[in-house]
Amino acid sequence: MVDLYGSLSLTGKGHATDVAIIMGLAGNSPQDVVIDEIPAFIELVTRSGRLPVASGAHIVDFPVAKNIIFHPEMLPRHENGMRITAWKGQEELLSKNLLLCRRRVYCRRRTLRPVARCRNTRTLRFPLSR
């Protein structure tokens, strides 16, 4: 499940944030994806409610309307953010991460753990050249 907040949510569909999320979860990277194949892949995922993850190693239930949630409110002290949550079944939480994004290419990942152990955040840079 992906929760989008602030301007990521408010401009999300117009800027294809939902498409980028689906493609990224499926294991695609901006420099390797075949642009012409994106619409058919998004249609398949949307219609079937199933998403291949980890570059196709697994297929998970992913009804898009229930798993990409657009929240108009902003997260505290940040205008762009997303929370990515992975579940095993309906009850077992596998992972929960918060990404705070500035501009288009910088994200800070914060693993949602007890505050005393959450000091190892770092900035990641993703090259977007073609």
Stockholm file with secondary structure:
# STOCKHOLM 1.0

chainA/1-130         MVDLYGSLSLTGKGHATDVAIIMGLAGNSPQDVVIDEIPAFIELVTRSGRLPVASGAHIVDFPVAKNIIFHPEMLPRHENGMRITAWKGQEELLSKNLLLCRRRVYCRRRTLRPVARCRNTRTLRFPLSR
#=GR chainA/1-130 SS CEEEEEHHHHTTTTTTHHHHHHHHHTTCCTTTCCGGGHHHHHHHHHHHCEEEETTTTEEEECCHHHHEEECCSCBTTBSEEEEEEEEETTTEEEEEEEEEEETTTEEEEEECCCGGGCCCCCEEECCCCC
#=GC SS_cons         CEEEEEHHHHTTTTTTHHHHHHHHHTTCCTTTCCGGGHHHHHHHHHHHCEEEETTTTEEEECCHHHHEEECCSCBTTBSEEEEEEEEETTTEEEEEEEEEEETTTEEEEEECCCGGGCCCCCEEECCCCC
//
